Amino acid sequence: GGKYYYCYCTKSSHFSHILEEVLRNDVHLETSYAYDINIIRKLYEKGLFDKSRFIICNGFKTRTYTSKIAALINDGFENVIPVLDNMSEIDAYQRTVRGTCNIGIRIAAEEEPTFEFYTSRLGIRWRDILEYYVQKIHTNKKFRLKMLHFFINTGIRDNAYYWSELNKTLNVYCQLRKICPTLDSINIGGGFPIKNSLGFDYDYDYMIKEVVLQIKNACKKNKIPVPNIFTEFGSYTVGESGANLYKVIAQKQQNDAELWYMIDSSFITTLPDTWGIGQRFLMLPINKWNEDYQKVNLGGLTCDSHDYYNSEVHINQVFLPKNNNGEPLYIGFFHTGAYQDQLSGYGGIKHCLIPAPKVVLIDRDNNGVLRDRLFAKQQSSASMLKLLGYK
């Protein structure tokens, strides 16, 4: 039977404390760009990563990226799998890899019906894959096709669109496997959702069993061996490890119906997904739970009309305790550990020069006692001015 390999997609959080914790748990890595390879080199130098772990290299690849991938393979990292995103990418490895090379192919998925495009810009059209394999890979002794990769933007959901795309991929896998004996793995990418409200309900067990069952049934029907299954979970791995805490510094009644709580930071700069894709997070007051609650809008410090948060997942509103008695109200946004620092450009210039907040790491020591340490102070004006060229 096939095996299961859990890969962490580094783009969801590149921080050293995240990667080090991930690698304590028998996890493999998935990369998106050339500089990810530098992180892997650092982890290897520290003895945290060994040459037998899988490194799945995704994305449209620049020459810098393919060169760094080839250097890893040439240095004896034995389970590097560059996943071909287009038909000419293989030529780079033909030139730069000294020995043999494992490769994967990414299928260009059809986008969901409401999206702006019909087909993903990432990957190779499924109609072209068989012919491409026969012409470019089948007789080339340098390459072993090991993996077929597909990923659905909307994530792993129990709907007709997801099952249709999965079955299309399985159909291509089965056809390919009949003429390609080295093909032994299917990579279904990431896409498990995480809890974004107290009412969150997702049946992980059912979805896992159903995906595995569909793969088994397709292989049985086509009389081919079942594949290894790879996943590349980012948010699911790291999302629930992060939280953002804000202080309400003022309230403003702008008309009879609209009350604003102003926070001491910005949603655009600290939780960019809230305005970029309308992402909702688990949000709770930290104190004043026994006060009366009222409907409010939350406003950030930038001079931007989009710097607000005013609806939770299950209701189109935000309710928070009244903020009357002089004690400041604090609010927490939870499960913010994936993508937010990456998208906001951690340590860089922020919209309206709103500083990046202080970062505190909390973990349990070997005795299970909670310990905290300061990872970064609040961003200073001096660091921003230096970046902007003010000497």
C-alpha positions in Angstrom: 0.0 0.0 0.0 0.9 3.7 -0.2 2.3 5.8 2.5 1.3 9.3 3.7 3.7 12.3 3.8 2.8 15.5 5.7 4.6 18.5 4.2 4.6 22.0 5.6 4.2 24.8 3.2 6.8 27.3 4.3 5.1 30.3 2.7 2.5 30.4 5.4 5.1 31.3 8.0 8.9 31.3 7.5 9.9 32.1 11.1 12.7 30.0 12.6 10.7 29.1 15.7 7.9 27.8 13.5 10.1 25.7 11.2 12.0 24.3 14.1 8.8 23.2 15.8 7.4 21.8 12.6 10.6 19.7 12.0 10.3 18.1 15.4 7.2 16.3 14.2 8.5 14.1 11.3 7.3 16.6 8.7 8.6 17.3 5.2 8.8 20.8 3.5 7.3 22.4 0.4 8.9 25.5 -1.1 7.6 28.4 -3.2 10.6 30.4 -4.2 14.4 30.4 -4.4 15.0 31.9 -0.9 13.2 29.0 0.7 16.2 26.8 -0.3 18.4 29.1 1.8 16.2 28.4 4.8 16.6 24.7 4.2 20.4 25.0 4.0 20.3 26.9 7.4 18.2 24.2 9.0 20.5 21.5 7.6 23.6 23.3 9.0 21.9 23.4 12.4 21.2 19.6 12.2 17.5 20.1 12.1 16.9 18.8 8.6 18.5 15.8 7.0 19.1 14.9 3.3 16.4 12.1 3.3 13.4 14.4 4.0 11.2 15.3 1.1 11.5 18.8 -0.4 8.6 19.5 -2.8 9.5 22.6 -4.9 6.4 24.4 -6.3 5.7 27.6 -8.1 6.7 29.2 -11.4 10.5 29.0 -11.2 13.0 31.7 -12.0 16.6 30.7 -13.0 17.7 31.5 -9.4 15.2 29.0 -8.1 16.0 26.2 -10.5 19.7 26.7 -9.9 19.2 26.4 -6.1 17.1 23.3 -6.6 19.7 21.7 -8.8 22.4 22.5 -6.2 20.4 20.7 -3.5 20.1 17.6 -5.7 23.8 17.7 -6.7 24.7 18.0 -3.0 22.9 14.7 -2.2 19.5 15.8 -0.9 17.9 12.6 -2.2 14.2 13.4 -2.0 14.0 16.8 -3.7 11.1 16.8 -6.2 10.8 19.9 -8.4 7.1 20.0 -9.5 7.0 21.2 -13.2 4.8 24.2 -13.5 5.3 24.6 -17.3 6.7 22.5 -20.1 10.1 24.2 -20.5 11.1 24.1 -16.8 12.6 20.6 -17.3 15.2 22.1 -19.6 16.8 23.9 -16.6 17.3 20.6 -14.7 18.6 18.9 -17.9 21.4 21.5 -17.9 22.2 21.8 -14.2 21.5 18.5 -12.5 24.5 16.2 -12.7 22.9 12.8 -12.0 19.4 11.6 -12.1 16.5 13.7 -10.9 13.0 13.0 -9.5 10.3 15.3 -10.8 6.6 16.0 -10.4 4.0 17.6 -12.7 1.4 20.0 -11.5 -2.0 19.8 -13.2 -3.6 23.2 -14.0 -7.0 22.9 -12.1 -10.2 24.4 -13.4 -11.1 27.4 -11.2 -14.4 27.5 -9.4 -17.3 28.9 -11.5 -17.4 32.3 -9.7 -13.7 33.0 -10.2 -12.4 35.5 -12.9 -10.6 32.8 -14.9 -11.5 29.4 -16.1 -8.2 27.7 -15.5 -5.4 28.2 -13.0 -2.3 30.0 -14.2 -0.3 27.4 -12.3 0.5 24.0 -13.7 0.2 22.2 -17.1 -3.2 21.6 -18.8 -4.4 18.1 -18.0 -5.1 17.4 -21.7 -1.4 18.0 -22.5 0.2 15.9 -19.7 0.2 12.5 -21.3 1.7 13.7 -24.6 4.2 15.8 -22.7 5.4 12.8 -20.6 5.8 10.6 -23.7 7.7 13.3 -25.7 9.9 14.8 -23.0 10.3 12.4 -20.0 9.6 8.8 -21.0 12.8 8.1 -22.9 15.0 10.5 -20.9 17.1 8.5 -18.5 17.9 11.6 -16.4 14.4 12.0 -15.1 12.0 9.9 -13.0 8.4 11.1 -12.9 7.4 10.4 -9.3 4.5 12.8 -8.5 1.3 14.2 -9.9 0.3 17.4 -8.0 -3.0 19.2 -7.9 -4.3 22.0 -5.7 -7.7 23.7 -5.5 -7.8 27.3 -4.5 -11.0 27.0 -2.5 -9.5 24.3 -0.3 -10.7 20.7 0.5 -14.5 21.2 0.6 -17.3 18.7 0.4 -18.8 20.1 -2.8 -19.3 19.0 -6.4 -16.5 21.3 -7.7 -13.8 19.7 -5.4 -14.8 16.1 -6.1 -15.0 16.8 -9.9 -11.4 18.2 -9.9 -10.1 15.4 -7.7 -11.6 12.8 -10.1 -10.1 14.5 -13.1 -6.7 14.4 -11.5 -7.2 10.7 -10.5 -8.1 9.9 -14.1 -4.9 11.5 -15.4 -2.9 9.7 -12.6 -4.3 6.3 -13.6 -3.6 6.9 -17.3 -0.1 8.1 -16.6 0.7 5.3 -14.2 -0.1 2.7 -16.9 2.8 4.0 -19.0 5.1 5.3 -16.3 6.1 2.7 -13.7 8.1 5.3 -11.6 5.0 7.4 -10.8 4.1 6.5 -7.3 2.7 9.6 -5.5 -0.2 12.0 -5.7 0.0 15.4 -4.0 -3.4 17.0 -3.1 -1.8 20.2 -1.9 -3.2 22.0 1.2 -6.6 23.5 1.9 -7.9 22.2 5.2 -9.8 25.1 6.8 -9.2 26.1 10.5 -11.5 27.3 13.1 -12.5 30.9 12.3 -15.5 31.2 14.6 -17.0 29.5 17.7 -19.6 27.9 15.5 -16.9 26.4 13.1 -17.9 22.9 12.0 -15.8 20.8 9.6 -15.7 17.0 9.5 -12.0 16.3 9.0 -12.4 12.6 9.5 -15.1 12.3 6.8 -13.2 14.3 4.3 -9.9 12.4 4.8 -11.7 9.1 4.5 -13.6 10.2 1.4 -10.4 11.5 -0.4 -8.5 8.3 0.4 -11.5 6.2 -0.7 -11.8 7.9 -4.0 -8.1 7.4 -4.7 -8.3 3.7 -3.8 -11.4 3.2 -5.9 -9.9 4.8 -8.9 -6.7 2.7 -8.7 -8.7 -0.5 -8.1 -10.9 0.2 -11.2 -7.7 0.8 -13.3 -5.8 -2.1 -11.8 -2.9 0.0 -10.7 -1.1 0.2 -7.3 -2.4 2.8 -4.8 0.0 5.9 -4.6 1.7 7.6 -1.7 -0.3 10.6 -0.7 1.4 14.0 0.0 -0.3 17.0 1.5 1.0 20.6 1.9 -0.9 22.1 4.8 0.0 25.7 5.7 -2.8 27.3 7.6 -3.9 24.0 9.0 -0.3 23.5 10.4 0.4 26.9 11.8 -2.7 29.1 11.7 -4.0 28.2 15.2 -0.6 29.0 16.7 -1.0 32.8 16.4 -3.1 35.5 18.0 -3.2 39.3 17.7 -4.1 41.4 20.7 -5.4 45.0 20.4 -6.4 47.7 22.8 -9.5 49.9 22.2 -8.1 53.4 22.5 -11.2 55.4 21.8 -14.8 55.2 20.6 -16.6 57.4 18.1 -20.3 57.7 17.4 -20.5 58.7 13.8 -24.3 58.6 13.4 -27.3 57.1 15.3 -26.5 53.6 14.1 -22.7 53.5 13.7 -20.4 53.2 16.7 -16.7 52.8 16.2 -14.1 51.3 18.5 -10.7 52.5 17.4 -7.8 50.0 18.0 -4.2 50.9 18.6 -3.0 49.4 15.3 -4.2 48.7 11.8 -6.1 45.7 10.3 -4.5 46.5 6.9 -1.0 46.1 8.3 -1.4 43.4 10.9 -4.3 41.2 9.5 -4.1 42.0 5.7 -6.3 39.1 4.8 -9.3 40.9 6.5 -9.3 43.5 3.7 -7.6 41.6 1.0 -9.9 38.6 0.8 -12.5 39.4 3.4 -11.0 36.7 5.8 -12.7 36.4 9.2 -10.9 35.3 12.3 -12.0 34.0 15.7 -12.5 37.3 17.7 -13.2 37.6 21.4 -12.9 40.3 24.1 -10.1 39.7 26.5 -11.8 41.4 29.4 -15.1 43.0 30.5 -17.0 39.8 29.7 -19.7 40.7 32.3 -20.5 44.1 30.7 -23.5 44.6 28.4 -22.6 44.0 24.8 -23.3 46.3 21.9 -22.9 46.3 18.1 -19.7 48.1 17.0 -17.4 48.6 14.0 -13.7 48.2 14.6 -11.5 50.8 13.0 -7.7 50.8 12.4 -5.3 53.7 12.7 -4.5 54.3 9.0 -6.2 57.0 6.9 -7.8 54.4 4.8 -11.5 53.8 4.5 -10.9 50.0 4.2 -9.1 49.7 7.5 -12.0 48.2 9.4 -13.5 44.9 10.7 -17.2 44.8 11.1 -18.5 41.2 10.6 -18.0 37.8 12.0 -18.3 34.6 10.0 -21.8 33.6 11.2 -23.3 37.0 11.6 -22.8 40.2 9.6 -22.0 42.2 12.7 -19.5 42.5 15.6 -20.7 42.6 19.2 -18.3 43.7 22.0 -18.6 44.8 25.6 -19.5 48.4 26.4 -16.4 50.4 27.2 -17.5 52.7 29.9 -15.7 52.3 33.3 -12.3 53.7 32.5 -10.6 50.3 32.3 -9.4 49.8 28.7 -11.0 47.1 26.6 -8.7 44.6 25.0 -9.7 42.4 22.1 -8.1 39.3 20.6 -8.1 37.9 17.1 -7.1 34.2 17.3 -5.8 31.7 14.8 -3.9 34.4 12.9 -0.6 32.4 12.7 -0.6 31.8 8.9 0.2 34.3 6.1 -0.5 37.6 8.0 3.1 38.5 8.8 4.2 37.3 5.4 1.7 39.4 3.5 2.2 42.5 5.6 5.9 42.4 5.0 7.2 41.7 8.5 9.8 44.3 9.6 9.3 46.5 6.6 7.5 49.8 5.7 3.8 49.8 6.7 0.8 51.7 5.3 0.8 55.1 7.0 4.0 54.0 8.9 1.9 52.2 11.5 4.5 50.2 13.4 4.6 46.4 13.5 3.5 45.3 17.0 5.6 43.6 19.6 5.9 39.8 19.1 5.9 37.5 22.2 6.5 33.8 21.8 4.7 31.5 24.3 5.5 27.8 24.6 5.6 25.0 27.2 9.0 23.9 28.5 10.0 20.2 29.0 8.0 20.2 32.3 4.8 21.6 30.6 5.2 25.0 32.2 4.2 28.0 30.1 7.2 30.2 29.2 7.3 33.4 27.2 10.0 35.4 25.6 10.2 38.6 23.6 10.9 37.9 19.9 10.6 41.5 18.7 9.9 44.9 20.2 7.4 47.1 18.6 8.9 48.5 15.4 10.7 51.8 15.9 10.6 54.9 13.8 14.4 54.7 13.4 14.2 51.3 11.7 11.5 52.6 9.3 13.5 55.8 8.5 16.6 53.8 7.8 14.7 51.6 5.3 13.4 54.8 3.6 16.9 56.2 3.2 16.9 58.9 5.9 20.3 58.9 7.4 
